[in-house]
Amino acid sequence: MAAEIHIAGVIVHARPAQTADIRAQLALLPHAIVHAVEDDGRMVVTLEAESAPRTLDAMDAIRALPGVLNVALVYQHAEPATAMDEEMP
């Protein structure tokens, strides 16, 4: 089976007082990027992984962080890893 890349967009909802700490923890998570943070504790995050189970593992790790209230998957895409090397028209 060919290697795959999975890209997921998630909304992380956290206690506003802990947003900075959670953002710092997310920076330690491999292939996690925080794109936006709102004052009410919502964060837009993308995750990259090699499989759907690894994506779910990353979401579970985020969910387990102190102060995280919810993690919601809003987008998921998978394709062969070789597609990342293809030139776009």
C-alpha positions in Angstrom: 0.0 0.0 0.0 1.3 3.4 -1.0 2.1 6.0 1.7 -0.6 8.6 2.3 -0.9 12.0 3.7 -3.9 13.0 5.7 -4.7 16.7 6.3 -7.4 17.6 8.9 -8.8 20.9 9.9 -10.1 21.1 13.5 -11.6 23.6 15.8 -10.2 23.5 19.3 -12.3 25.1 21.9 -10.5 25.9 25.1 -10.9 27.9 28.3 -9.9 31.4 27.4 -7.6 31.7 30.4 -5.6 28.7 29.2 -5.4 29.5 25.4 -1.8 30.6 25.6 -0.7 27.4 27.4 -2.6 25.2 25.0 -1.2 27.0 22.0 2.3 26.4 23.3 1.4 22.7 23.8 0.1 22.5 20.2 3.4 23.9 18.9 5.1 20.7 20.4 2.7 18.4 18.5 4.3 17.2 15.3 2.7 18.6 12.1 0.1 20.7 14.0 -0.3 24.3 12.9 -2.4 26.9 14.8 -3.8 29.3 12.2 -6.1 31.5 14.3 -7.0 32.1 18.0 -10.1 33.9 19.2 -10.5 35.7 22.5 -13.3 33.2 23.4 -10.9 30.3 23.3 -11.6 28.9 19.8 -8.5 27.9 17.7 -8.3 26.8 14.1 -5.7 24.1 13.7 -4.5 21.9 10.9 -3.0 18.4 11.5 -1.0 16.4 9.0 -0.5 12.6 9.6 0.2 9.4 7.6 -3.1 7.8 8.4 -6.7 8.4 9.7 -5.9 6.6 13.0 -2.8 8.9 13.5 -5.1 11.9 12.9 -7.5 10.6 15.5 -4.6 10.0 17.9 -3.5 13.7 17.5 -7.1 14.9 18.1 -7.2 12.7 21.2 -3.9 14.2 22.4 -5.3 17.7 22.0 -8.5 16.8 23.7 -6.5 15.5 26.7 -4.7 18.8 27.3 -5.8 20.6 30.4 -8.3 23.4 29.5 -9.4 21.9 26.2 -13.2 21.8 26.2 -13.8 20.2 22.7 -12.0 19.3 19.5 -14.2 19.2 16.4 -13.1 17.8 13.0 -14.3 20.2 10.3 -12.3 19.0 7.3 -10.3 15.9 6.3 -8.5 15.0 3.1 -6.3 12.1 2.2 -4.2 11.4 -0.9 -1.1 9.4 -1.8 2.1 11.0 -0.5 3.5 11.1 -4.0 0.9 13.6 -5.0 2.7 16.2 -2.9 5.6 16.0 -5.4 3.3 16.6 -8.4 3.5 19.9 -10.1 0.2 21.9 -10.1 -1.0 23.1 -13.5 
